[in-house]
Amino acid sequence: MVSYKDIQASNALINDATAPRVAVFVGGTSGIGKFTVRALVATGASIRIYLVGRKSSEERTHAWIQELHAINPKAEVIWTEGEVALLAETKRVCEAIKSKESRINLLFLTPGYAPFGPRAETAEGVEIVQSLEYYTRILFIRHLLPLLSEAEAPKVVSVLAGGLEWATIDLDDLDLKKPGNFSSLKTQTQYGAMNTITLEKLADDHPKVTFIHSWPGWVSTGNVRRGLGSSWMMAWFVWLILEPLIGFFGFSGEESGQRHLFQCTSAAFGGRGVPWSGKPGINSREQLGDGLFLVNYNCNCTPNAKVVPVLRKNAREKVWDHTEDVLQPYL
């Protein structure tokens, strides 16, 4: 476990020289993304942040951006509207950012939620949660990798389920379209594993960029309500049991933001970033150096050594080919 005290000490070293000068936050208008943006801005460093969110969050986000500017006048936070559940919208947002920047130091991805209701598709025919938690994230990375590769100490952090992968990924129904194959548990295990094996391939192909798949643990964000659908029984369960448990046992927003800021900036993961004198992290291949790091809520690396090699051998090629087929029209 990396102590919270050590995390705060590392984050205190972030300044104009060590901060990610240009960052893109997708899902940063609420929850863990929002907590991490605030922690980054509060360092006082000169930074530019592209904050991507839906039209419905624009008004409150503009008010929040004013608060951030008061905290750190050197921080430039740019509202970027996009309904990123749609892959065409994701491409449009990426093109807009690429037209303004030549380098990106940090790409931080948090969109998604646990669905408790039935399967629902976007207008593009993609299941909504899978689009947010997997396809959209990979599409952002694919578009912005050239800019990340040009930056100093570039990182991609995807917050979902790093280290929690199951080997029983359904390779015959990657999009969970078969009748009876869609459920809250199945989606999270399926999409989490797909994230890990695809991120590992991208890390193998782009060694200049550090990749982190983060499992945040329990954080009180209110996001658990988003996927309730029309089930009143599940709504009561969330209200009476699940949310109180998360509130009691989970991290505060402030601590979650500090822990994810540490993941975004520390050289503990791959050797790039704010100098780190503690134990270096090991990647998904159980090695020191660059690559993909599966990082848990205590900021420990958890390579999931019994499962990831199985996924690498049995699933990676098929998942990659399928992902390419889905994303090709939007690249």
SULFENUR-V910081 format. One record per helix or strand. SS is the DSSP state (alpha for helix, beta for strand). FROM is the first residue (numbers start at 1). LEN is the number of residues. Records with the same first field share a line. If there is no record, write none. Layout:
SS = FROM-LEN  FROM-LEN
This chain:
alpha = 4-8  31-11  55-17  87-12  128-22  184-22  223-3  232-18  253-13  308-7  316-15
beta = 22-5  47-7  75-7  106-4  121-1  127-1  155-5  210-5  219-1  251-1  266-1  274-1  292-4  301-1
